[in-house]
Amino acid sequence: MSWSRRTRHIAIAGMLVAATAVIGGCSFSPVYSGALAGQTNLNLAYAKPTSRLEQIIYQDLALRLGSSDAATAPLVSVATTTSAARVGLSATGNPNTLNRLTLTATLTVTQRDGSDAAPIRFTRQASAEYSTSGQVLADTAAANDAAERAARAAAESLRLTLLAALSR
C-alpha cells in the first residue's frame, strides 16, 4: 500500500516538473521588461513638432525609444487634435465646472530606406479631466495641464503600440 502511495507522489511530482518545463518553454515577451524593453534605441527620426502637445509626445518617444539623425532612419510624425466638453448634464450650486479634454494622436511611421513599404499609422485617444471656476487665468492653466497630461498618456499608448508593431 505504501508503495502505491509513493508511486502516486512520484508521478504527481513528475507531472509538475513536466508542466513547469512546458510552461517555461512558452515565449511571452513583456513590454515593460525583457529584451524588447532593454533595446532603448530603435533608430527612429522624428518630425518637427507643430504644437506643444506634439512636442511632449515626440520628447517622450525619443526619451524612451531613442532617436537617430540618419537619413535612412524611419521617420515618425505625430498629428494631434483636442476637444473639450463639460462633464455632466445639469447645473449644480457648485461654481466649479468639471470638463473633460480628449486628445487624439495619430502616429505615422514612414520608411526612408528606399523600400516600397506603406506607412504604418496608429491612432490613440487619451482623456484628462479638469475643473473651471470662471477665472480666466486659472481655467486656461487647468485646460493646458489637462492637455499635457492627455498628451503624456497618448505618448505612452503610442510607444507601447509601436513596440508591439516593431516586435513582429
CORLINHU-V647030 format. One record per run of one state. SS is the DSSP state (2 for helix, 1 for strand, 0 for the rest). FROM is the first residue (numbers start at 1). TO is the last residue. If there is no record, write none. Layout:
ss from to
SS FROM TO
SS FROM TO
This chain:
ss from to
0 1 1
2 2 24
0 25 34
2 35 38
0 39 43
1 44 46
0 47 51
2 52 65
0 66 73
1 74 86
0 87 96
1 97 110
0 111 119
1 120 132
0 133 135
2 136 166
0 167 168
